[in-house]
Amino acid sequence: MDVTNIVDEIDLVVEVTETLDDGTSNTARFGVSKAVLTKVSTVFLGMLVGAHWKERSQSLISLGDGRITVTEVWLRVMHKTSLVYNLHFPDLWHLVQAIDYYNLEVTAFNEWFAMWYQKANSIILKPAELLYPTWRFDHAKGFAQWTSFMVYNYTRHITEENPTMLIQYHLPSRLIQQLNAAKGRLRTVLFRGLWAPCHRLLNSSCTCRKATLYDYQQHLYSINVWPLETVFLHKSINEILENLTKFSYEAPAGACVLCRQNYKNIVTRVEENVSAYFDGLCLDCLDRSKPKTGDVDMDYWRHHELKEHEYTSGCRFPHRQPTWYFSFNGRKEERDRMAKKMHERHERRRRSERYRTGLWSDSGHGDSD
């Protein structure tokens, strides 16, 4: 059987067998460096160096069932040589599975994914399926692009999609919650802006206020953006904003000064404000290790005091305050805190046990002989 050499100087051949949909199978072999595999993977370290594994003394080892193209991709990334990008979209999930199975460093694949993403025709892919790969491979611009797209273009509740049966790979639920919260916020901003003229007219005492109020709302109704509570059920934010560009109502010439507001300018400002409000979720703002104030807790207390430029400090793309806010609220702080507390509790218990059994040296610098 032919061997595809991943590197020029090989001292190990790995074999992978892929089971096809029709029940048949294909097998491929790759020539690799044992030193590289044992360096990048604790699984291979145990398999090829450990005393109890038969593979230690073998020059050909089987990796069992797997995707051939996926295996070649991660082998080349780990060996940092002649990268290939001919990976079908669903195979990204299988690549993540391989990364997890062999305990590889996922950040080593970020540059590879960025190039794959650039080469891929993402236009024909579903935005709901692009969320997880762009999140997992830390593609900040792609993740922001598609989270923003879904907030503005989805009528129904926002969810992600997975084109494989690997259901264990998905976004943290808090991120989906924040996307739907962002969409809800856009609806609120849109409603407040369009309702503002109604509020002023309802508080007026002029004789023309009733006709003006009716005509304003009737025009919104005629372009299918009013009442918003009903329109939201079957139109996305972007569809409503598109309809707002058709707004052309003007109060009658005989109306009073209050009633002769520039409704076109008001509605245009609302449309522009909502259009530019949310730039998507920011992976850098989601990262609690990159606080804007220098401290994650101070971020919480001072989030309303930050200046515009501070919201994008350390971020890979420019964005506005709402993107920071919904990203900040999507952080996994509490889970991290709980994990840290559990780890500290475990360490205290372990040290206490070591002291009790006499395994801890008097100096406190290690085990005694």
C-alpha positions as MATLAB code, in Angstrom:
seq = 'MDVTNIVDEIDLVVEVTETLDDGTSNTARFGVSKAVLTKVSTVFLGMLVGAHWKERSQSLISLGDGRITVTEVWLRVMHKTSLVYNLHFPDLWHLVQAIDYYNLEVTAFNEWFAMWYQKANSIILKPAELLYPTWRFDHAKGFAQWTSFMVYNYTRHITEENPTMLIQYHLPSRLIQQLNAAKGRLRTVLFRGLWAPCHRLLNSSCTCRKATLYDYQQHLYSINVWPLETVFLHKSINEILENLTKFSYEAPAGACVLCRQNYKNIVTRVEENVSAYFDGLCLDCLDRSKPKTGDVDMDYWRHHELKEHEYTSGCRFPHRQPTWYFSFNGRKEERDRMAKKMHERHERRRRSERYRTGLWSDSGHGDSD';
ca = [
       0.000    0.000    0.000;
       1.258    3.462   -0.874;
       2.365    5.711    1.960;
       1.829    9.476    1.918;
       4.808   11.018    3.664;
       3.876   13.953    5.864;
       7.575   14.725    6.419;
      10.697   13.768    4.484;
      12.344   11.816    7.296;
       9.857    9.329    8.720;
      10.279    6.714   11.402;
       6.645    5.683   11.803;
       3.669    4.897    9.572;
       0.111    5.421   10.808;
      -2.860    3.742    9.176;
      -6.458    4.944    9.206;
      -9.547    3.218    7.824;
     -12.606    5.180    6.742;
     -15.983    3.458    6.587;
     -18.096    4.865    3.756;
     -21.862    5.322    3.650;
     -22.326    2.283    1.417;
     -20.618    0.026    3.944;
     -17.308   -0.255    2.093;
     -14.077    1.128    3.470;
     -10.903    2.845    2.340;
      -7.531    2.683    4.053;
      -4.673    5.188    3.898;
      -1.194    5.266    5.394;
       0.870    8.303    6.351;
       4.576    8.506    7.083;
       5.209   10.647   10.155;
       7.741   11.589   12.799;
       7.380    9.748   16.084;
       9.126   12.623   17.893;
       6.547   15.120   16.638;
       3.560   12.983   17.618;
       4.855   12.310   21.118;
       5.577   16.007   21.586;
       2.159   17.310   20.556;
      -0.055   14.553   21.985;
      -0.069   12.885   25.402;
      -2.038   10.057   23.794;
       0.798    9.289   21.388;
       3.317    9.857   24.155;
       1.737    7.065   26.166;
       1.228    4.862   23.120;
       4.712    5.172   21.614;
       6.819    5.653   24.742;
       4.779    3.964   27.472;
       5.981    0.560   28.595;
       2.624   -1.208   28.363;
       1.617   -0.387   24.794;
       2.389   -2.804   21.975;
       2.688    0.127   19.527;
       5.915    1.188   21.252;
       7.992   -1.278   19.262;
       6.022   -1.130   16.004;
       6.876    0.829   12.868;
       3.274    0.680   11.641;
       0.364    1.475   13.929;
      -3.360    1.574   13.261;
      -5.440    4.552   14.332;
      -8.596    2.584   13.682;
     -11.664    4.125   12.093;
     -11.459    7.766   11.040;
     -11.784   10.271    8.217;
      -8.790   10.020    5.875;
      -8.824   13.686    4.826;
      -9.282   14.788    8.450;
      -6.338   12.640    9.537;
      -4.107   14.119    6.859;
      -5.096   17.635    7.859;
      -4.250   17.272   11.538;
      -1.071   15.329   10.849;
       0.162   18.078    8.539;
      -0.790   20.825   10.973;
       1.043   19.048   13.791;
       4.119   18.509   11.620;
       3.872   22.082   10.249;
       4.405   21.008    6.667;
       2.555   21.263    3.323;
      -0.872   22.120    4.721;
      -3.968   21.042    2.802;
      -7.392   22.674    2.861;
      -9.564   20.244    0.883;
     -11.751   19.510    3.878;
     -15.508   19.314    3.427;
     -17.486   21.527    5.762;
     -18.997   18.754    7.973;
     -15.510   17.307    8.433;
     -14.646   20.311   10.620;
     -16.615   18.639   13.404;
     -14.686   15.412   12.838;
     -11.464   17.416   12.976;
     -12.514   18.775   16.372;
     -13.268   15.217   17.454;
      -9.767   14.136   16.456;
      -8.233   17.127   18.251;
     -10.054   16.168   21.418;
      -9.391   12.432   21.080;
      -5.637   12.830   20.631;
      -5.466   15.718   23.108;
      -4.010   18.137   20.580;
      -3.751   21.871   21.151;
      -6.708   23.425   19.324;
      -4.969   26.809   19.021;
      -2.447   25.158   16.696;
      -5.278   24.876   14.148;
      -6.448   28.494   14.269;
      -4.259   29.706   11.407;
      -5.141   26.662    9.338;
      -8.852   27.316    9.871;
      -8.467   30.999    8.978;
      -7.010   29.981    5.618;
      -9.644   27.264    5.119;
     -12.343   29.848    5.894;
     -10.831   32.265    3.402;
     -10.794   29.619    0.685;
     -14.269   28.262    1.467;
     -17.333   29.626   -0.244;
     -19.058   30.586    3.008;
     -21.914   32.214    1.071;
     -23.457   28.832    0.322;
     -23.097   27.628    3.918;
     -25.730   28.070    6.576;
     -24.930   30.827    9.096;
     -26.307   28.634   11.900;
     -23.693   26.003   10.996;
     -20.821   28.476   10.909;
     -21.188   29.542   14.535;
     -19.465   26.570   16.148;
     -16.407   26.303   13.827;
     -15.664   30.035   13.961;
     -16.019   29.945   17.766;
     -13.975   26.774   18.302;
     -11.138   27.879   16.009;
     -11.146   31.424   17.420;
     -12.009   33.217   14.174;
     -13.089   36.550   15.638;
     -14.250   38.266   12.442;
     -16.134   35.220   11.171;
     -17.868   34.661   14.496;
     -18.864   38.311   14.717;
     -20.069   38.330   11.109;
     -22.401   35.361   11.501;
     -23.688   36.185   14.974;
     -24.573   39.654   13.704;
     -26.171   38.199   10.574;
     -28.392   35.877   12.584;
     -29.521   38.597   14.991;
     -30.569   40.858   12.121;
     -31.937   38.235    9.728;
     -33.596   35.517   11.804;
     -37.284   35.797   12.554;
     -37.507   32.771   14.808;
     -35.585   31.957   17.965;
     -31.861   31.854   17.145;
     -30.258   28.417   17.375;
     -27.157   26.830   15.887;
     -27.076   23.809   13.594;
     -24.730   20.850   13.353;
     -24.490   18.980   10.014;
     -23.105   15.843   11.717;
     -24.186   13.380   14.386;
     -21.463   14.627   16.730;
     -23.997   16.309   18.983;
     -21.491   16.874   21.797;
     -19.958   19.729   19.838;
     -21.953   22.934   20.174;
     -21.720   26.463   21.502;
     -22.139   27.151   25.217;
     -25.847   27.788   25.754;
     -25.111   31.211   27.246;
     -23.974   32.455   23.824;
     -27.249   31.478   22.180;
     -29.033   33.244   25.044;
     -27.030   36.406   24.383;
     -27.807   36.348   20.660;
     -31.521   36.195   21.375;
     -31.110   38.904   24.009;
     -29.358   41.104   21.442;
     -32.207   40.558   18.988;
     -34.687   41.492   21.706;
     -32.732   44.651   22.429;
     -32.844   45.664   18.753;
     -36.603   45.293   18.833;
     -36.768   47.561   21.874;
     -34.548   50.221   20.276;
     -36.621   50.070   17.101;
     -39.917   50.354   18.957;
     -38.787   53.283   21.117;
     -37.559   55.200   18.091;
     -40.765   54.740   16.094;
     -42.967   55.332   19.123;
     -41.327   58.656   20.060;
     -43.529   60.763   17.689;
     -46.623   58.981   19.025;
     -45.626   59.831   22.583;
     -45.259   63.528   21.747;
     -48.571   63.626   19.903;
     -50.421   61.863   22.717;
     -49.150   64.502   25.134;
     -50.139   67.388   22.847;
     -53.292   69.464   23.225;
     -53.600   70.724   19.649;
     -56.679   69.976   17.577;
     -54.705   68.310   14.782;
     -52.904   65.784   16.976;
     -55.451   62.962   16.491;
     -55.386   63.090   12.702;
     -51.596   63.363   12.658;
     -51.172   60.446   15.072;
     -53.473   58.305   12.965;
     -51.835   59.272    9.670;
     -48.310   58.581   11.023;
     -49.238   55.119   12.264;
     -51.313   54.397    9.170;
     -48.280   55.109    6.995;
     -46.123   52.786    9.114;
     -48.844   50.178    8.754;
     -48.965   50.640    4.979;
     -45.253   49.788    4.627;
     -45.688   46.734    6.875;
     -43.754   47.802    9.961;
     -46.629   48.578   12.345;
     -47.714   47.396   14.809;
     -44.290   45.993   15.611;
     -45.620   43.337   18.000;
     -47.380   41.697   15.071;
     -44.758   42.394   12.412;
     -42.004   40.827   14.556;
     -43.797   37.482   14.278;
     -43.061   37.109   10.577;
     -40.337   39.614    9.675;
     -36.682   39.918   10.672;
     -35.054   43.121   11.879;
     -33.425   43.669    8.488;
     -36.709   43.163    6.642;
     -38.344   45.790    8.840;
     -35.421   48.182    8.324;
     -35.708   47.680    4.569;
     -39.392   48.575    4.729;
     -38.571   51.715    6.717;
     -36.669   53.060    3.702;
     -40.080   53.359    1.991;
     -41.364   55.748    4.672;
     -42.382   59.126    3.203;
     -45.112   60.561    5.453;
     -45.391   64.350    5.892;
     -47.914   66.136    8.072;
     -50.482   68.358    6.299;
     -49.378   71.937    5.654;
     -52.144   73.234    7.932;
     -50.990   71.246   10.966;
     -49.397   72.947   13.954;
     -45.635   73.151   14.521;
     -45.579   70.105   16.837;
     -47.498   67.968   14.376;
     -45.266   69.061   11.495;
     -42.247   67.163   12.810;
     -39.842   65.893   10.176;
     -41.081   62.312   10.370;
     -38.870   61.189    7.498;
     -35.727   62.302    9.359;
     -36.959   60.693   12.589;
     -37.567   57.346   10.938;
     -34.285   57.544    8.993;
     -32.342   58.097   12.227;
     -34.104   55.136   13.811;
     -33.232   52.957   10.828;
     -29.577   54.054   10.893;
     -29.276   53.609   14.670;
     -30.709   50.094   14.654;
     -28.700   49.077   11.569;
     -25.415   50.000   13.249;
     -26.323   48.927   16.781;
     -24.933   45.387   17.010;
     -21.692   44.176   15.416;
     -21.996   40.567   16.532;
     -20.415   38.810   19.506;
     -16.712   39.488   20.058;
     -14.516   36.508   20.978;
     -12.017   38.839   22.641;
     -14.691   40.420   24.836;
     -15.951   36.922   25.641;
     -12.496   36.040   26.940;
     -12.445   36.849   30.651;
      -8.631   36.840   30.554;
      -8.798   40.118   28.582;
     -10.639   42.563   30.898;
     -11.107   46.119   29.650;
     -10.337   47.726   33.030;
      -7.525   45.389   34.039;
      -9.785   43.357   36.317;
     -12.789   41.171   35.471;
     -14.731   42.275   38.538;
     -14.070   45.952   37.842;
     -15.396   45.368   34.311;
     -18.694   44.408   35.937;
     -18.914   47.519   38.110;
     -17.612   50.018   35.564;
     -19.113   48.692   32.334;
     -21.421   51.728   32.072;
     -18.534   54.157   32.617;
     -16.215   52.941   29.865;
     -15.494   55.272   26.977;
     -16.221   54.249   23.399;
     -12.604   53.398   22.557;
     -12.261   51.250   25.685;
     -14.901   48.790   24.516;
     -12.663   47.630   21.658;
      -9.387   47.688   23.586;
      -7.457   44.544   22.671;
     -10.089   43.354   20.189;
      -9.332   42.076   16.697;
     -12.078   44.122   15.042;
     -13.737   47.458   15.852;
     -17.191   47.367   17.409;
     -19.587   49.388   19.512;
     -20.639   49.166   23.157;
     -23.576   46.741   22.654;
     -21.246   44.108   21.198;
     -19.040   44.368   24.296;
     -22.051   44.279   26.604;
     -23.653   41.134   25.182;
     -20.246   39.460   24.864;
     -19.323   40.403   28.438;
     -22.567   38.891   29.705;
     -21.747   35.714   27.791;
     -18.541   35.073   29.735;
     -18.249   31.861   31.725;
     -17.088   33.600   34.889;
     -19.277   31.790   37.374;
     -18.438   28.373   35.984;
     -14.749   29.239   36.123;
     -15.109   30.454   39.690;
     -16.815   27.229   40.732;
     -14.196   25.114   38.968;
     -11.433   27.054   40.693;
     -13.065   26.606   44.083;
     -13.478   22.875   43.511;
      -9.836   22.580   42.441;
      -8.654   24.480   45.520;
     -10.828   22.301   47.753;
      -9.376   19.179   46.125;
      -5.838   20.465   46.610;
      -6.453   21.200   50.305;
      -7.869   17.703   50.776;
      -4.937   16.143   48.917;
      -2.357   18.035   50.958;
      -4.140   17.172   54.180;
      -4.048   13.493   53.221;
      -0.344   13.695   52.377;
       0.425   15.265   55.739;
      -1.679   12.657   57.526;
       0.086    9.740   55.882;
       3.546   11.251   56.349;
       4.282   11.622   52.639;
       5.015   15.358   52.869;
       8.523   16.431   53.851;
       9.133   18.693   56.835;
      10.488   21.397   54.581;
       7.330   21.387   52.508;
       9.256   21.036   49.264;
       8.247   17.568   48.168;
       7.903   13.958   49.162;
      10.274   12.397   51.645;
      12.213    9.298   50.865;
];
